[in-house]
Each structure stands twice: as C-alpha cells, then as structure tokens.
Amino acid sequence: MPQYDYDLFVIGAGSGGVRAARVAAGYGAKVAIAEESRVGGTCVIRGCVPKKLLSYAAHFHEDFEDARNYGWTVGEATFDWATLIANKDKEIDRLNGIYKKLLAGSKVELLESRAVIVDPHTVEVGGKRVTAKNLLIAVGGWPERPQIPGIEHSITSNEAFHLQSLPKEIIVVGGGYIAVEFAGIFNGLGAKVTELYRGEQILRGFDDEVRHFLAAEMAKKGIAIRTHADVARIDKSGARLNVTLKDGAVLACDAIMYATGRRPKTDGLGLAEVGVTLKESGAIAVDAASQTAVPSIHAIGDCTDRVNLTPVAIREGHAYADSVFGSRSWAVDHKTIASAVFSHPPVGVVGLSEAAARGEGRALDIYKADFKPLKHTISGRDERTLMKLVVDRQSQVVLGAHMVGIDAPEIIQAIAIAVKMGATKQQFDAAVAVHPTAAEEFVTLRTPVAAG
C-alpha cells in the first residue's frame, strides 16, 4: 500500500497551479488538483484575458474616427454591451474547457471543490480526506475593498465583467494598473469616467515620466483623473450613487468600481494551523524555492505576493515541479521582469525606473523620445508616444526601458530579452532600425537628455 494517496496535491487551478500539476505528472507523479471555482484562475476567468478583450472593444470607436482621414466612409456606429459580454463569456468558456482537457490529457485528477489543509500531508476536499506527500498552494488573490459606509454599493473588477448594462457614468477608485485599464475600457465604450486616486499620481512604482505622460494622454481622451482624492462614503439614491469624498465634495454616478488592491486568498485554508507562516497581508512566506515553513508545503503565484503576474506564477509552478519531481533544480529570477498596462494608450516597461536606478546610487544617461506616431499624422488624433532608456553611465548597460504608446506591450517583450541579457547602449545602437516603426526609436536614440 502506498503511504499517500497522491505524490502532489495542488490547491488552486489557475495558470501556476495547472502548470505545476501538468509538469509534475509528466515526470510520473500521481497528481490531483482542487479548484472551488472555474479552472483557469484569475487571468483566464476574471482577469487578463477578458480584460484585454474588453480593451480591444474599447479601441474601436477611435478606429472608426481615424478611418475617415484615411479615406474610409464609415457609417453610424453603435455599441451593444450585451453582445460584447456574451462573446467574452463564450471565449472564457472555451478556455476553461481547454484547461480541463489539458489536465485530463496530463492524467491530473481534477477535484472541483474547495480544499482545506488538515495537516502537512492531508487535505479535506469534497467531503473526504486525502493525503499527499507534497502540497502546493496556488490560490491566487482576490479584490479588496475598504470598509467604508456604503461600500456594498460598489463593484470590483470581478463584477465589472458581468454588468447587465454599460454604466453611463462610472467612478473608478484606484491608481494601479487595474484601475487605469478599466478607466480606459469604460471611457472607450462610451461611459463618462472619473478616476479617483488618493496618491499624487497614478501608477505608483512606475517611472515618473511614464506616470505623468499617461495621465495627460488619458485626460485628452476625456477621463477625469482626480488625485489626492479619497472616498468617505457611498449613498444610494434611486438608481444613482452619491459618492462623498473626504474633502466634502460629492460626485454622482451610476456605478463605482474599486480597484484599490488585491489580497492573497489564503483565509480559511488551514495554513497557519499547520505551521505555515503568513505575512500581515495574508501572503504566504516562502523561500527562493517557494517552500513554506512546513517542508511538505510549497506556495506559488499571487498568494505569495512576490511578483503578481501570470507568467511569473507559471514559471514558479514549472520551477517547483522541475525541482521536486524532475531532474533539475532551479529558482525563478524575480528581477528584470517585463510588464504591460493595457491602458489607453498602453504602457510597456522592463527593468529599473529612473528613480529606482538613482536610488541605487548610479550615475545615469537618460535617453528619451516623445513624438506623434505616424498613424496619427493623418488620423489627426492628438495622441503621442513616449520612449525612454535608463542607462548606467559607467558600464553603459541598459537598466530599464519604458514606453507609452501604440503597441507598447508587443514591443517591450522583444526589448525585455536584450535588457535581461544585460545589453549595453552600444549594442542597442548596433541594431539596424526597422523603418518606419515606433520600435525603431529604441535603437536610434543617440543623445542623452539632461536629467535631474
């Protein structure tokens, strides 16, 4: 008789948990995975994928307008929210099915029920207890809202994907990438949008020039960004909401969406009871190998609150499976990870911001371009692009690359390879430009700008 029912039991069938389960099973391990919701996790079900589909939809109104100056006669365009949501749901259903097929094809047993840890080798799931030599926690995070009067009248990104109708006026609270992205989505689909942020500028942690540049571009599109603004209470008045700010101002809207942070979804899993160390935020404390304070229990992804990005969770899951069940041991390098904000216009970044690089005591050369992209020289749209390189003056290594503008997320992926490899500014210069593109600016920046 085997000592355990499984070699590996994974709690959470998001992208990271599924990757770990499949790779471990590929090494011959007997694996089960438990999921209390739908397979695919935050990114596939209620995050990156549906959000980007909505972002695509929100761009069309500008495309119709831009087409006229390119010689197209465009008839009257109308938008139907219900059609968009139905087609989005159909795609999410398809992806959910694909994830289930991938697990089945890898011979991973899927248990569609909540799992709770009983002891370092036992979980309770679906009304029964099972044992495993190794437990992996990959439960992700969940939107968090402040406990203010009337908060029950608000929504989060979870509910935004399932609204019955498009609000005519919406307030988005928050200044992070989720808030910025949804402000662009609702604005692009025709809603009047106000974004409230209690800090001095949106996208805290990003390069300061990127933050200010994006805020100005969003304002051009009609998004009202109010900084140093915090909500004191929300009151319902018929079908409308009255939002009172801490400075006494009152704003009216049809809906208010909170995007003020996410919390690791670790409550009630039995982690602390079996000796797993939890941080004040609820995040699971792990070492470089994703191991918790309990040798048989590891954790990956957003529930560890390291770098909360889907591709990072996937790599952490892969590294775990390779290290524990495979022939090689390795850990994820959490430095120099590229990321994108699907704002309007979008942002792509990799490496250090100027402020972070200066904070390390480095002397820098800063290269920058601010221009109207070729598309808009004819469209007539007042939208600009920003590109910036942060370079260590002594070594000439490119420490960071930053872009705001059309196709920034697509462009930054390729730039990230060079930055990750430690490329120098001279190596960037040696690359022949692809013309005419915006991306060529990254290899044609020749003169450093004066930097404060």
C-alpha positions, 0 to 999 in steps of 0.5 A: 500500500502506498503511504499517500494517496497522491505524490502532489496535491495542488490547491488552486487551478489557475495558470501556476497551479495547472502548470505545476500539476501538468509538469509534475505528472509528466515526470510520473507523479500521481497528481490531483488538483482542487479548484472551488471555482472555474479552472483557469484562475484569475487571468483566464476567468476574471482577469487578463484575458477578458480584460484585454478583450474588453480593451480591444472593444474599447479601441474601436470607436477611435478606429472608426474616427481615424478611418475617415482621414484615411479615406474610409466612409464609415457609417453610424456606429453603435455599441451593444454591451450585451453582445460584447459580454456574451462573446467574452463569456463564450471565449472564457468558456472555451478556455476553461474547457481547454484547461480541463482537457489539458489536465485530463490529457496530463492524467491530473485528477481534477477535484472541483471543490474547495480544499482545506489543509488538515495537516502537512500531508492531508487535505479535506476536499469534497467531503473526504480526506486525502493525503499527499506527500507534497502540497502546493498552494496556488490560490491566487488573490482576490479584490479588496475593498475598504470598509467604508459606509456604503461600500456594498454599493460598489463593484470590483473588477470581478463584477465589472465583467458581468454588468447587465448594462454599460454604466453611463457614468462610472467612478473608478477608485484606484491608481494601479494598473487595474484601475487605469485599464478599466478607466480606459475600457469604460471611457472607450465604450462610451461611459463618462469616467472619473478616476479617483486616486488618493496618491499624487499620481497614478501608477505608483512604482512606475517611472515618473515620466511614464506616470505623468505622460499617461495621465495627460494622454488619458485626460485628452481622451476625456477621463477625469483623473482626480488625485489626492482624492479619497472616498468617505462614503457611498449613498444610494439614491434611486438608481444613482450613487452619491459618492462623498469624498473626504474633502466634502465634495460629492460626485454622482454616478451610476456605478463605482468600481474599486480597484484599490488592491488585491489580497492573497486568498489564503483565509480559511485554508488551514495554513497557519494551523499547520505551521505555515507562516503568513505575512500581515497581508495574508501572503504566504512566506516562502523561500527562493524555492517557494517552500513554506515553513512546513517542508511538505508545503510549497506556495506559488503565484499571487498568494505569495505576493512576490511578483503578481503576474501570470507568467511569473506564477507559471514559471514558479509552478514549472520551477517547483515541479522541475525541482521536486519531481524532475531532474533539475533544480532551479529558482525563478529570477524575480528581477528584470521582469517585463510588464504591460498596462493595457491602458489607453494608450498602453504602457510597456516597461522592463527593468529599473525606473529612473528613480529606482536606478538613482536610488541605487546610487548610479550615475545615469544617461537618460535617453528619451523620445516623445513624438506623434506616431505616424498613424496619427499624422493623418488620423489627426488624433492628438495622441503621442508616444513616449520612449525612454532608456535608463542607462548606467553611465559607467558600464553603459548597460541598459537598466530599464526601458519604458514606453507609452504608446501604440503597441507598447506591450508587443514591443517591450517583450522583444526589448525585455530579452536584450535588457535581461541579457544585460545589453549595453547602449552600444549594442542597442545602437548596433541594431539596424532600425526597422523603418518606419516603426515606433520600435525603431526609436529604441535603437536610434536614440543617440543623445542623452537628455539632461536629467535631474 
